[in-house]
Amino acid sequence: MNSSDDLIGQRNLSEDSSQQSNDLASRQKSAEDEVKESRAAREKERLQWEEEERQRKIEEREKAEKERLEAERRSLYAELEGMDYDLLSLVDYPTDHEIFAAKRARTLWFIALGSALFLFLASLLSLTSPWVGGIAGGIAFVLWLTHGAGMMSYFPSLNRYPALVTQRKRLKRDLIEYIRNIEGRLGYIHRIYPLVEFNPRLGGRRFKRLALMSREHTLLANLRTLQDTKTYYEFMVEALKGYQELLQKEKEDAFIESMDFDPNELDENAQAHEEKLQQQEQQQAISAASKEQAETSTQQEEQAAASEDNKKESP
């Protein structure tokens, strides 16, 4: 009996110890699971915080880049006010008519001088009368004097034509060099093209073509004719108008912001006033229609009464 009791007791003790060990193992496992979960939660929070910080830094960089680009664009807009529009428009550029007139004057000068010298030499050789030779010599002397720069404005001479040709070449060279300095390495026109928002005329096809060439750095290679340079000048003028419209809009917005009222209230009041006017017009139309209907009914009654009187008067 004692041996059986001892066996039972040992069995119970072994069962208790195994249960305790199982409970301890389960508690340790649950504690490990809780630690893992807490670690996973902290890791998740850390990753989320890092992602938020990364997104915040990206947004800050994008905002700073946007502000930098806006400041750069505004400085480019401001440069429009300091452009040499006289050079861009080629105000002093000699026209074809002036070139032709100067060339014709030079040809006539040569013909007149040659004729006068021929008559003068012919008189020396006794081929013509002396008085003809004297007059011709005087004319030749006067024509030779007009070759100087002092009398050129009164008598266009040999220097006029080459001076105009030289002026043309110089202005072309100065204009191309000036446009090259304006465009630079990054291009200028396509960077100020957002002004089309304030001046829709910049949206024309020829201006789009210029902006595209400026972006592709092929603008200078395509400025071959006077019409191309004129288009460039017109683009600058329209861009200046757009910049002035931008400044005016900013002034108006600043004025509205400086006032005590809300611009939305103005819109609401204007809309309410419009609705009131529409209601008044509708009421006037209804009253006019009712008045017209009343007049029509009165006329019908009068006509009916007149027809009855006619029936009574007839035998």
URKA-V550133 format. One line per field, one symbol per residue. phi: phi as a letter, one per 30 degrees, with the letter a starting at -180 (. if undefined). psi: psi as a letter, one per 40 degrees, with the letter a starting at -180 (. if undefined). burial: I if it has 16 or more other C-alpha atoms within 10 Angstrom, else O. A space follows every 50 residues. Layout:
phi = ???
psi = ???
burial = ???
//
This chain:
phi = .ddddddddddddddddddddddddddddddddddddddddddddddddd dddddddddddddddddddddddddddddddcdddddddhdcdddddddd dddddddddddddddddddddddddidbdddddddddddddddddddddd cddcbebddddddddddedddddddddddddddidcicdddcdedddcbd ddddddddddddddddhbdddcdccddddddddddddddddddddddddd ddddddddddcceddddddddddddddddddddddddddddddddddddd ddddddddddddddd
psi = dddddddddddddddddddddddddddddddddddddddddddddddddd ddddddddddddddddddddddddddddedeeigddddefdehhiddddd ddddddddddddddddddddddddefdiiddddddddddddddddeeidd edddghadeddddddddddddddddddddddddadeiddededeeddege deeidddddddddddefeddeegdiddddddddddddddddddddddddd dddddddeieihdddddddddddddddddddddddddddddddddddddd dddddddddddddh.
burial = OOOOOOOOOOOOOOOOOOOOOOOOOOOOOOOOOOOOOOOOOOOOOOOOOO OOOOOOOOOOOOOOOOOOOOOOIOOOIOOIOOOOOOIIIIOOIOOOOOIO OIIOIIOOIOOIIOOIIIIIIIIOOOOOOIOOIIOIIOIIOOIOOIIOOO OOOOIIIIIIIOOIOOOIOOIIOOIIOIIOOOIOOOIIIIIIIIIIOIIO IIOOOOIIOIIIIIIOIOIOOOIOOOOOIOIIIIIIIIIIIIIIIIOOOO OOOOOOOOOOOOOOOOOOOOOOOOOOOOOOOOOOOOOOOOOOOOOOOOOO OOOOOOOOOOOOOOO
//
